Amino acid sequence: MSTDLLASWLAQETSVKARLERGVGPGVARPEQVAGLNGLQQMQAMLNGDLPYASIARTLDFLLLEVSPGQALFQGTPGAAHLNPMGTVHGGWYATLLDSALGCAVHTLMPVGRAYTTAELSVNVVRSIGPKVLRVRATGTVVHCGKQLATAEARLVGPDGTLYAHATTTCLVFELKTGLNKTTT
């Protein structure tokens, strides 16, 4: 069963990568590119290749696959570049992948003119990722999103359902200050 699921994961990854390759590539969106868009619209535009995606995804070999209100799904390819001296995937790789899923899940619920930043991240690694694990998925889900705080949880699993880590975050939510809201006289 897990080989069929892995094949499905790889097919979805190929499709998303092709769309991103045709898009604007990695980088940072300019304020005028996101003006008037809520968080979900921004994330969808990123997945369509209309807005840049985070460069860290290319650096650490993971990518955003899906977003919906309050949820974000990432897939990662653990490789030799991510190993610690003991030969297993470094905890920082787990943390970055999970933090991305958590943050993007929160991002999907930001109204126009609101943003967030991670205030707290807690990661629990429960199993090491060894060389036989070809892909893992991190699913972030918002637990609460208010005017000042948002919380979310995420799980990192393999195609056979093995849980490798889980995480939680608390994010500070604030008004986004941009020069686009100013009027000139």
mmCIF file of the C-alpha atoms, coordinates in Angstrom:
data_MODEL
# 
_entry.id   MODEL 
# 
loop_
_atom_site.group_PDB 
_atom_site.id 
_atom_site.type_symbol 
_atom_site.label_atom_id 
_atom_site.label_alt_id 
_atom_site.label_comp_id 
_atom_site.label_asym_id 
_atom_site.label_entity_id 
_atom_site.label_seq_id 
_atom_site.pdbx_PDB_ins_code 
_atom_site.Cartn_x 
_atom_site.Cartn_y 
_atom_site.Cartn_z 
_atom_site.occupancy 
_atom_site.B_iso_or_equiv 
_atom_site.pdbx_formal_charge 
_atom_site.auth_seq_id 
_atom_site.auth_comp_id 
_atom_site.auth_asym_id 
_atom_site.auth_atom_id 
_atom_site.pdbx_PDB_model_num 
ATOM 1   C CA . MET A 1 1   ? 0.000  0.000  0.000   1.00 0.00 ? 1   MET A CA 1 
ATOM 2   C CA . SER A 1 2   ? 2.751  2.513  0.826   1.00 0.00 ? 2   SER A CA 1 
ATOM 3   C CA . THR A 1 3   ? 4.396  2.039  -2.623  1.00 0.00 ? 3   THR A CA 1 
ATOM 4   C CA . ASP A 1 4   ? 1.124  3.062  -4.310  1.00 0.00 ? 4   ASP A CA 1 
ATOM 5   C CA . LEU A 1 5   ? 0.832  6.035  -2.005  1.00 0.00 ? 5   LEU A CA 1 
ATOM 6   C CA . LEU A 1 6   ? 4.465  7.005  -2.604  1.00 0.00 ? 6   LEU A CA 1 
ATOM 7   C CA . ALA A 1 7   ? 3.848  6.850  -6.366  1.00 0.00 ? 7   ALA A CA 1 
ATOM 8   C CA . SER A 1 8   ? 0.876  9.195  -5.890  1.00 0.00 ? 8   SER A CA 1 
ATOM 9   C CA . TRP A 1 9   ? 3.009  11.556 -3.769  1.00 0.00 ? 9   TRP A CA 1 
ATOM 10  C CA . LEU A 1 10  ? 5.741  11.601 -6.421  1.00 0.00 ? 10  LEU A CA 1 
ATOM 11  C CA . ALA A 1 11  ? 3.233  12.289 -9.204  1.00 0.00 ? 11  ALA A CA 1 
ATOM 12  C CA . GLN A 1 12  ? 1.770  15.238 -7.289  1.00 0.00 ? 12  GLN A CA 1 
ATOM 13  C CA . GLU A 1 13  ? 5.282  16.532 -6.554  1.00 0.00 ? 13  GLU A CA 1 
ATOM 14  C CA . THR A 1 14  ? 6.203  16.359 -10.251 1.00 0.00 ? 14  THR A CA 1 
ATOM 15  C CA . SER A 1 15  ? 3.059  18.264 -11.203 1.00 0.00 ? 15  SER A CA 1 
ATOM 16  C CA . VAL A 1 16  ? 3.595  21.032 -8.643  1.00 0.00 ? 16  VAL A CA 1 
ATOM 17  C CA . LYS A 1 17  ? 7.314  21.351 -9.477  1.00 0.00 ? 17  LYS A CA 1 
ATOM 18  C CA . ALA A 1 18  ? 6.495  21.736 -13.182 1.00 0.00 ? 18  ALA A CA 1 
ATOM 19  C CA . ARG A 1 19  ? 3.990  24.505 -12.396 1.00 0.00 ? 19  ARG A CA 1 
ATOM 20  C CA . LEU A 1 20  ? 6.507  26.278 -10.144 1.00 0.00 ? 20  LEU A CA 1 
ATOM 21  C CA . GLU A 1 21  ? 9.257  25.956 -12.781 1.00 0.00 ? 21  GLU A CA 1 
ATOM 22  C CA . ARG A 1 22  ? 7.014  27.810 -15.263 1.00 0.00 ? 22  ARG A CA 1 
ATOM 23  C CA . GLY A 1 23  ? 6.304  30.487 -12.641 1.00 0.00 ? 23  GLY A CA 1 
ATOM 24  C CA . VAL A 1 24  ? 8.342  33.325 -11.211 1.00 0.00 ? 24  VAL A CA 1 
ATOM 25  C CA . GLY A 1 25  ? 10.617 31.064 -9.131  1.00 0.00 ? 25  GLY A CA 1 
ATOM 26  C CA . PRO A 1 26  ? 11.940 31.540 -5.612  1.00 0.00 ? 26  PRO A CA 1 
ATOM 27  C CA . GLY A 1 27  ? 12.168 34.915 -3.934  1.00 0.00 ? 27  GLY A CA 1 
ATOM 28  C CA . VAL A 1 28  ? 10.133 37.449 -2.008  1.00 0.00 ? 28  VAL A CA 1 
ATOM 29  C CA . ALA A 1 29  ? 6.867  38.961 -3.218  1.00 0.00 ? 29  ALA A CA 1 
ATOM 30  C CA . ARG A 1 30  ? 6.833  42.721 -3.577  1.00 0.00 ? 30  ARG A CA 1 
ATOM 31  C CA . PRO A 1 31  ? 4.150  44.639 -1.627  1.00 0.00 ? 31  PRO A CA 1 
ATOM 32  C CA . GLU A 1 32  ? 2.343  45.615 -4.824  1.00 0.00 ? 32  GLU A CA 1 
ATOM 33  C CA . GLN A 1 33  ? 2.113  41.927 -5.832  1.00 0.00 ? 33  GLN A CA 1 
ATOM 34  C CA . VAL A 1 34  ? 0.181  40.988 -2.681  1.00 0.00 ? 34  VAL A CA 1 
ATOM 35  C CA . ALA A 1 35  ? -1.803 44.212 -2.198  1.00 0.00 ? 35  ALA A CA 1 
ATOM 36  C CA . GLY A 1 36  ? -5.492 43.436 -1.830  1.00 0.00 ? 36  GLY A CA 1 
ATOM 37  C CA . LEU A 1 37  ? -4.936 39.666 -1.483  1.00 0.00 ? 37  LEU A CA 1 
ATOM 38  C CA . ASN A 1 38  ? -5.812 37.734 1.634   1.00 0.00 ? 38  ASN A CA 1 
ATOM 39  C CA . GLY A 1 39  ? -3.471 35.024 2.901   1.00 0.00 ? 39  GLY A CA 1 
ATOM 40  C CA . LEU A 1 40  ? -5.215 32.157 1.127   1.00 0.00 ? 40  LEU A CA 1 
ATOM 41  C CA . GLN A 1 41  ? -5.172 34.048 -2.168  1.00 0.00 ? 41  GLN A CA 1 
ATOM 42  C CA . GLN A 1 42  ? -1.445 34.726 -1.712  1.00 0.00 ? 42  GLN A CA 1 
ATOM 43  C CA . MET A 1 43  ? -0.713 31.059 -1.026  1.00 0.00 ? 43  MET A CA 1 
ATOM 44  C CA . GLN A 1 44  ? -2.792 29.962 -4.017  1.00 0.00 ? 44  GLN A CA 1 
ATOM 45  C CA . ALA A 1 45  ? -0.976 32.474 -6.239  1.00 0.00 ? 45  ALA A CA 1 
ATOM 46  C CA . MET A 1 46  ? 2.330  31.050 -5.006  1.00 0.00 ? 46  MET A CA 1 
ATOM 47  C CA . LEU A 1 47  ? 1.196  27.520 -5.875  1.00 0.00 ? 47  LEU A CA 1 
ATOM 48  C CA . ASN A 1 48  ? 0.132  28.729 -9.331  1.00 0.00 ? 48  ASN A CA 1 
ATOM 49  C CA . GLY A 1 49  ? 3.598  30.214 -9.903  1.00 0.00 ? 49  GLY A CA 1 
ATOM 50  C CA . ASP A 1 50  ? 2.237  33.766 -9.974  1.00 0.00 ? 50  ASP A CA 1 
ATOM 51  C CA . LEU A 1 51  ? 4.083  34.784 -6.781  1.00 0.00 ? 51  LEU A CA 1 
ATOM 52  C CA . PRO A 1 52  ? 7.571  33.705 -5.721  1.00 0.00 ? 52  PRO A CA 1 
ATOM 53  C CA . TYR A 1 53  ? 7.918  30.771 -3.343  1.00 0.00 ? 53  TYR A CA 1 
ATOM 54  C CA . ALA A 1 54  ? 10.351 30.724 -0.408  1.00 0.00 ? 54  ALA A CA 1 
ATOM 55  C CA . SER A 1 55  ? 13.979 30.112 -1.397  1.00 0.00 ? 55  SER A CA 1 
ATOM 56  C CA . ILE A 1 56  ? 14.470 27.918 1.692   1.00 0.00 ? 56  ILE A CA 1 
ATOM 57  C CA . ALA A 1 57  ? 12.237 25.309 0.034   1.00 0.00 ? 57  ALA A CA 1 
ATOM 58  C CA . ARG A 1 58  ? 14.744 24.885 -2.779  1.00 0.00 ? 58  ARG A CA 1 
ATOM 59  C CA . THR A 1 59  ? 17.696 24.940 -0.359  1.00 0.00 ? 59  THR A CA 1 
ATOM 60  C CA . LEU A 1 60  ? 16.237 22.197 1.852   1.00 0.00 ? 60  LEU A CA 1 
ATOM 61  C CA . ASP A 1 61  ? 14.451 20.229 -0.902  1.00 0.00 ? 61  ASP A CA 1 
ATOM 62  C CA . PHE A 1 62  ? 10.822 20.534 0.105   1.00 0.00 ? 62  PHE A CA 1 
ATOM 63  C CA . LEU A 1 63  ? 7.800  22.171 -1.464  1.00 0.00 ? 63  LEU A CA 1 
ATOM 64  C CA . LEU A 1 64  ? 4.295  23.339 -0.799  1.00 0.00 ? 64  LEU A CA 1 
ATOM 65  C CA . LEU A 1 65  ? 1.770  20.999 -2.429  1.00 0.00 ? 65  LEU A CA 1 
ATOM 66  C CA . GLU A 1 66  ? -1.657 22.133 -1.244  1.00 0.00 ? 66  GLU A CA 1 
ATOM 67  C CA . VAL A 1 67  ? -3.382 24.875 0.708   1.00 0.00 ? 67  VAL A CA 1 
ATOM 68  C CA . SER A 1 68  ? -6.921 25.319 1.942   1.00 0.00 ? 68  SER A CA 1 
ATOM 69  C CA . PRO A 1 69  ? -8.386 27.525 4.677   1.00 0.00 ? 69  PRO A CA 1 
ATOM 70  C CA . GLY A 1 70  ? -6.429 26.715 7.834   1.00 0.00 ? 70  GLY A CA 1 
ATOM 71  C CA . GLN A 1 71  ? -4.302 23.973 6.260   1.00 0.00 ? 71  GLN A CA 1 
ATOM 72  C CA . ALA A 1 72  ? -1.047 23.605 4.360   1.00 0.00 ? 72  ALA A CA 1 
ATOM 73  C CA . LEU A 1 73  ? 0.627  20.466 3.025   1.00 0.00 ? 73  LEU A CA 1 
ATOM 74  C CA . PHE A 1 74  ? 4.364  20.247 2.309   1.00 0.00 ? 74  PHE A CA 1 
ATOM 75  C CA . GLN A 1 75  ? 6.420  17.376 0.963   1.00 0.00 ? 75  GLN A CA 1 
ATOM 76  C CA . GLY A 1 76  ? 10.114 16.940 1.635   1.00 0.00 ? 76  GLY A CA 1 
ATOM 77  C CA . THR A 1 77  ? 12.910 14.830 0.207   1.00 0.00 ? 77  THR A CA 1 
ATOM 78  C CA . PRO A 1 78  ? 15.340 13.927 2.984   1.00 0.00 ? 78  PRO A CA 1 
ATOM 79  C CA . GLY A 1 79  ? 18.794 13.521 1.478   1.00 0.00 ? 79  GLY A CA 1 
ATOM 80  C CA . ALA A 1 80  ? 22.502 13.320 2.182   1.00 0.00 ? 80  ALA A CA 1 
ATOM 81  C CA . ALA A 1 81  ? 22.780 17.122 2.469   1.00 0.00 ? 81  ALA A CA 1 
ATOM 82  C CA . HIS A 1 82  ? 20.387 17.018 5.442   1.00 0.00 ? 82  HIS A CA 1 
ATOM 83  C CA . LEU A 1 83  ? 22.216 14.400 7.526   1.00 0.00 ? 83  LEU A CA 1 
ATOM 84  C CA . ASN A 1 84  ? 23.766 14.940 10.937  1.00 0.00 ? 84  ASN A CA 1 
ATOM 85  C CA . PRO A 1 85  ? 27.073 13.252 11.848  1.00 0.00 ? 85  PRO A CA 1 
ATOM 86  C CA . MET A 1 86  ? 25.144 10.159 13.041  1.00 0.00 ? 86  MET A CA 1 
ATOM 87  C CA . GLY A 1 87  ? 23.741 9.546  9.551   1.00 0.00 ? 87  GLY A CA 1 
ATOM 88  C CA . THR A 1 88  ? 20.140 10.514 10.213  1.00 0.00 ? 88  THR A CA 1 
ATOM 89  C CA . VAL A 1 89  ? 18.248 13.602 9.101   1.00 0.00 ? 89  VAL A CA 1 
ATOM 90  C CA . HIS A 1 90  ? 19.149 16.656 11.190  1.00 0.00 ? 90  HIS A CA 1 
ATOM 91  C CA . GLY A 1 91  ? 16.485 17.935 13.583  1.00 0.00 ? 91  GLY A CA 1 
ATOM 92  C CA . GLY A 1 92  ? 16.719 21.377 11.986  1.00 0.00 ? 92  GLY A CA 1 
ATOM 93  C CA . TRP A 1 93  ? 15.403 19.916 8.735   1.00 0.00 ? 93  TRP A CA 1 
ATOM 94  C CA . TYR A 1 94  ? 12.385 18.451 10.563  1.00 0.00 ? 94  TYR A CA 1 
ATOM 95  C CA . ALA A 1 95  ? 11.842 21.791 12.318  1.00 0.00 ? 95  ALA A CA 1 
ATOM 96  C CA . THR A 1 96  ? 12.054 23.900 9.159   1.00 0.00 ? 96  THR A CA 1 
ATOM 97  C CA . LEU A 1 97  ? 9.675  21.670 7.232   1.00 0.00 ? 97  LEU A CA 1 
ATOM 98  C CA . LEU A 1 98  ? 7.177  21.608 10.110  1.00 0.00 ? 98  LEU A CA 1 
ATOM 99  C CA . ASP A 1 99  ? 7.525  25.368 10.712  1.00 0.00 ? 99  ASP A CA 1 
ATOM 100 C CA . SER A 1 100 ? 6.741  25.967 7.031   1.00 0.00 ? 100 SER A CA 1 
ATOM 101 C CA . ALA A 1 101 ? 3.573  23.846 7.210   1.00 0.00 ? 101 ALA A CA 1 
ATOM 102 C CA . LEU A 1 102 ? 2.493  25.543 10.436  1.00 0.00 ? 102 LEU A CA 1 
ATOM 103 C CA . GLY A 1 103 ? 3.179  29.080 9.222   1.00 0.00 ? 103 GLY A CA 1 
ATOM 104 C CA . CYS A 1 104 ? 1.556  28.606 5.849   1.00 0.00 ? 104 CYS A CA 1 
ATOM 105 C CA . ALA A 1 105 ? -1.546 27.110 7.484   1.00 0.00 ? 105 ALA A CA 1 
ATOM 106 C CA . VAL A 1 106 ? -1.805 30.278 9.599   1.00 0.00 ? 106 VAL A CA 1 
ATOM 107 C CA . HIS A 1 107 ? -1.080 32.421 6.523   1.00 0.00 ? 107 HIS A CA 1 
ATOM 108 C CA . THR A 1 108 ? -4.161 31.010 4.761   1.00 0.00 ? 108 THR A CA 1 
ATOM 109 C CA . LEU A 1 109 ? -6.384 32.632 7.401   1.00 0.00 ? 109 LEU A CA 1 
ATOM 110 C CA . MET A 1 110 ? -4.855 36.125 7.281   1.00 0.00 ? 110 MET A CA 1 
ATOM 111 C CA . PRO A 1 111 ? -7.266 38.764 6.025   1.00 0.00 ? 111 PRO A CA 1 
ATOM 112 C CA . VAL A 1 112 ? -6.049 41.529 3.728   1.00 0.00 ? 112 VAL A CA 1 
ATOM 113 C CA . GLY A 1 113 ? -3.663 43.791 5.617   1.00 0.00 ? 113 GLY A CA 1 
ATOM 114 C CA . ARG A 1 114 ? -2.827 41.277 8.365   1.00 0.00 ? 114 ARG A CA 1 
ATOM 115 C CA . ALA A 1 115 ? 0.350  39.244 8.800   1.00 0.00 ? 115 ALA A CA 1 
ATOM 116 C CA . TYR A 1 116 ? 1.947  36.954 11.388  1.00 0.00 ? 116 TYR A CA 1 
ATOM 117 C CA . THR A 1 117 ? 5.283  35.881 12.767  1.00 0.00 ? 117 THR A CA 1 
ATOM 118 C CA . THR A 1 118 ? 6.265  32.772 14.676  1.00 0.00 ? 118 THR A CA 1 
ATOM 119 C CA . ALA A 1 119 ? 6.556  33.511 18.398  1.00 0.00 ? 119 ALA A CA 1 
ATOM 120 C CA . GLU A 1 120 ? 7.014  29.926 19.575  1.00 0.00 ? 120 GLU A CA 1 
ATOM 121 C CA . LEU A 1 121 ? 7.811  26.653 17.843  1.00 0.00 ? 121 LEU A CA 1 
ATOM 122 C CA . SER A 1 122 ? 7.874  23.293 19.589  1.00 0.00 ? 122 SER A CA 1 
ATOM 123 C CA . VAL A 1 123 ? 9.047  20.210 17.688  1.00 0.00 ? 123 VAL A CA 1 
ATOM 124 C CA . ASN A 1 124 ? 8.948  16.643 18.953  1.00 0.00 ? 124 ASN A CA 1 
ATOM 125 C CA . VAL A 1 125 ? 11.024 14.217 16.894  1.00 0.00 ? 125 VAL A CA 1 
ATOM 126 C CA . VAL A 1 126 ? 9.673  10.756 17.652  1.00 0.00 ? 126 VAL A CA 1 
ATOM 127 C CA . ARG A 1 127 ? 11.546 8.668  15.061  1.00 0.00 ? 127 ARG A CA 1 
ATOM 128 C CA . SER A 1 128 ? 14.638 9.196  12.976  1.00 0.00 ? 128 SER A CA 1 
ATOM 129 C CA . ILE A 1 129 ? 14.365 9.465  9.207   1.00 0.00 ? 129 ILE A CA 1 
ATOM 130 C CA . GLY A 1 130 ? 16.774 6.984  7.683   1.00 0.00 ? 130 GLY A CA 1 
ATOM 131 C CA . PRO A 1 131 ? 18.036 6.465  4.126   1.00 0.00 ? 131 PRO A CA 1 
ATOM 132 C CA . LYS A 1 132 ? 15.097 4.255  3.092   1.00 0.00 ? 132 LYS A CA 1 
ATOM 133 C CA . VAL A 1 133 ? 12.584 7.077  3.587   1.00 0.00 ? 133 VAL A CA 1 
ATOM 134 C CA . LEU A 1 134 ? 12.265 8.755  0.181   1.00 0.00 ? 134 LEU A CA 1 
ATOM 135 C CA . ARG A 1 135 ? 9.625  11.375 1.020   1.00 0.00 ? 135 ARG A CA 1 
ATOM 136 C CA . VAL A 1 136 ? 7.807  12.761 4.036   1.00 0.00 ? 136 VAL A CA 1 
ATOM 137 C CA . ARG A 1 137 ? 4.808  15.037 4.318   1.00 0.00 ? 137 ARG A CA 1 
ATOM 138 C CA . ALA A 1 138 ? 4.123  17.779 6.842   1.00 0.00 ? 138 ALA A CA 1 
ATOM 139 C CA . THR A 1 139 ? 0.507  18.798 7.282   1.00 0.00 ? 139 THR A CA 1 
ATOM 140 C CA . GLY A 1 140 ? -0.156 21.979 9.240   1.00 0.00 ? 140 GLY A CA 1 
ATOM 141 C CA . THR A 1 141 ? -3.598 22.717 10.668  1.00 0.00 ? 141 THR A CA 1 
ATOM 142 C CA . VAL A 1 142 ? -4.713 25.874 12.461  1.00 0.00 ? 142 VAL A CA 1 
ATOM 143 C CA . VAL A 1 143 ? -6.198 25.290 15.899  1.00 0.00 ? 143 VAL A CA 1 
ATOM 144 C CA . HIS A 1 144 ? -7.075 28.940 16.623  1.00 0.00 ? 144 HIS A CA 1 
ATOM 145 C CA . CYS A 1 145 ? -6.721 32.188 14.693  1.00 0.00 ? 145 CYS A CA 1 
ATOM 146 C CA . GLY A 1 146 ? -7.608 35.434 16.418  1.00 0.00 ? 146 GLY A CA 1 
ATOM 147 C CA . LYS A 1 147 ? -6.772 39.111 16.004  1.00 0.00 ? 147 LYS A CA 1 
ATOM 148 C CA . GLN A 1 148 ? -3.540 38.862 18.025  1.00 0.00 ? 148 GLN A CA 1 
ATOM 149 C CA . LEU A 1 149 ? -2.600 35.169 18.262  1.00 0.00 ? 149 LEU A CA 1 
ATOM 150 C CA . ALA A 1 150 ? -2.844 32.071 16.114  1.00 0.00 ? 150 ALA A CA 1 
ATOM 151 C CA . THR A 1 151 ? -1.954 28.510 17.061  1.00 0.00 ? 151 THR A CA 1 
ATOM 152 C CA . ALA A 1 152 ? -1.431 25.520 14.825  1.00 0.00 ? 152 ALA A CA 1 
ATOM 153 C CA . GLU A 1 153 ? -0.258 21.911 14.940  1.00 0.00 ? 153 GLU A CA 1 
ATOM 154 C CA . ALA A 1 154 ? 1.511  19.747 12.378  1.00 0.00 ? 154 ALA A CA 1 
ATOM 155 C CA . ARG A 1 155 ? 2.537  16.146 11.817  1.00 0.00 ? 155 ARG A CA 1 
ATOM 156 C CA . LEU A 1 156 ? 5.412  14.790 9.730   1.00 0.00 ? 156 LEU A CA 1 
ATOM 157 C CA . VAL A 1 157 ? 4.672  11.357 8.266   1.00 0.00 ? 157 VAL A CA 1 
ATOM 158 C CA . GLY A 1 158 ? 5.962  8.901  5.693   1.00 0.00 ? 158 GLY A CA 1 
ATOM 159 C CA . PRO A 1 159 ? 3.901  7.238  2.959   1.00 0.00 ? 159 PRO A CA 1 
ATOM 160 C CA . ASP A 1 160 ? 3.451  4.162  5.173   1.00 0.00 ? 160 ASP A CA 1 
ATOM 161 C CA . GLY A 1 161 ? 1.842  6.322  7.876   1.00 0.00 ? 161 GLY A CA 1 
ATOM 162 C CA . THR A 1 162 ? 4.900  6.353  10.142  1.00 0.00 ? 162 THR A CA 1 
ATOM 163 C CA . LEU A 1 163 ? 4.950  9.426  12.361  1.00 0.00 ? 163 LEU A CA 1 
ATOM 164 C CA . TYR A 1 164 ? 8.422  11.005 12.448  1.00 0.00 ? 164 TYR A CA 1 
ATOM 165 C CA . ALA A 1 165 ? 7.652  14.247 14.292  1.00 0.00 ? 165 ALA A CA 1 
ATOM 166 C CA . HIS A 1 166 ? 4.893  16.557 15.417  1.00 0.00 ? 166 HIS A CA 1 
ATOM 167 C CA . ALA A 1 167 ? 4.955  20.248 16.236  1.00 0.00 ? 167 ALA A CA 1 
ATOM 168 C CA . THR A 1 168 ? 2.973  23.199 17.504  1.00 0.00 ? 168 THR A CA 1 
ATOM 169 C CA . THR A 1 169 ? 3.331  26.926 17.032  1.00 0.00 ? 169 THR A CA 1 
ATOM 170 C CA . THR A 1 170 ? 2.062  30.165 18.470  1.00 0.00 ? 170 THR A CA 1 
ATOM 171 C CA . CYS A 1 171 ? 2.103  33.079 16.041  1.00 0.00 ? 171 CYS A CA 1 
ATOM 172 C CA . LEU A 1 172 ? 1.687  36.772 16.708  1.00 0.00 ? 172 LEU A CA 1 
ATOM 173 C CA . VAL A 1 173 ? -0.848 38.350 14.349  1.00 0.00 ? 173 VAL A CA 1 
ATOM 174 C CA . PHE A 1 174 ? -0.494 42.038 13.483  1.00 0.00 ? 174 PHE A CA 1 
ATOM 175 C CA . GLU A 1 175 ? -1.433 44.751 11.015  1.00 0.00 ? 175 GLU A CA 1 
ATOM 176 C CA . LEU A 1 176 ? 0.808  44.789 7.972   1.00 0.00 ? 176 LEU A CA 1 
ATOM 177 C CA . LYS A 1 177 ? 2.267  48.230 7.412   1.00 0.00 ? 177 LYS A CA 1 
ATOM 178 C CA . THR A 1 178 ? 2.940  48.937 3.760   1.00 0.00 ? 178 THR A CA 1 
ATOM 179 C CA . GLY A 1 179 ? 3.475  52.077 1.790   1.00 0.00 ? 179 GLY A CA 1 
ATOM 180 C CA . LEU A 1 180 ? 0.524  51.091 -0.415  1.00 0.00 ? 180 LEU A CA 1 
ATOM 181 C CA . ASN A 1 181 ? -2.028 52.328 2.117   1.00 0.00 ? 181 ASN A CA 1 
ATOM 182 C CA . LYS A 1 182 ? -0.669 55.881 2.136   1.00 0.00 ? 182 LYS A CA 1 
ATOM 183 C CA . THR A 1 183 ? -2.186 58.636 0.073   1.00 0.00 ? 183 THR A CA 1 
ATOM 184 C CA . THR A 1 184 ? -0.021 61.259 -1.542  1.00 0.00 ? 184 THR A CA 1 
ATOM 185 C CA . THR A 1 185 ? -0.864 64.930 -1.701  1.00 0.00 ? 185 THR A CA 1 
# 
